[in-house]
Amino acid sequence: MSQQCFICAKARQIGRQSRHKRGVAGKQWAKRAQKTVKVFKPNLHPATINGVQMLLCMKCLKRIKKEQADLEEKKAVTA
């Protein structure tokens, strides 16, 4: 299974992470810190919707749960 959301295709992103340290004398930068590569992963959760197992990011999962709750509320009001 790939590490991406089934609905919005949100996947991992690569960025840069840098640390800076102040020097001792004169409170100036001792030297510029090296930038390291960092991987940002999406917040994926397994979910079963209509009998289909899939990985969804939390944003899509919350949206689907809200839509289902709204549909149930409308059914209860009309009944």
TAPE-V539605 format. One record per pair of residues at least 6 apart in sequence whose C-alpha atoms are under 7 Angstrom apart, sorted by the first residue. I is the first residue (numbers start at 1). GAP is how many residues later the second one is. D is the distance in Angstrom with one decimal. If there is no record, write none. Layout:
I;GAP;D / I;GAP;D
This chain:
3;8;6.2 / 4;6;5.3 / 4;7;4.4 / 5;6;6.7 / 5;39;6.8 / 5;50;5.6 / 5;51;4.7 / 5;52;5.4 / 6;48;6.4 / 6;49;5.9 / 6;50;5.8 / 7;49;6.9 / 10;32;6.8 / 11;30;6.8 / 11;31;6.1 / 12;27;6.7 / 12;28;5.6 / 12;29;4.5 / 12;30;6.0 / 13;26;5.9 / 13;27;5.2 / 13;28;6.6 / 14;23;6.9 / 14;24;5.9 / 14;25;4.6 / 14;26;6.1 / 15;22;6.0 / 15;23;5.3 / 15;24;6.3 / 16;19;6.1 / 16;20;5.7 / 16;21;4.8 / 16;22;5.5 / 17;18;5.7 / 17;19;5.3 / 17;20;6.2 / 17;21;6.0 / 18;15;6.4 / 18;16;6.4 / 18;17;4.6 / 18;18;6.3 / 19;14;5.8 / 20;12;6.7 / 20;13;5.4 / 21;8;6.5 / 21;9;6.9 / 22;6;5.8 / 22;7;4.6 / 22;8;5.8 / 23;6;5.0 / 23;7;4.2 / 42;15;6.5 / 43;14;5.3 / 43;15;6.0 / 44;11;6.0 / 44;12;5.3 / 44;13;4.3 / 44;14;6.3 / 45;10;5.4 / 45;11;5.4 / 45;12;6.2 / 45;13;6.9 / 46;7;6.9 / 46;8;5.7 / 46;9;4.5 / 46;10;6.3 / 47;6;5.8 / 47;7;5.5 / 47;8;6.1 / 47;9;6.7 / 48;6;6.3
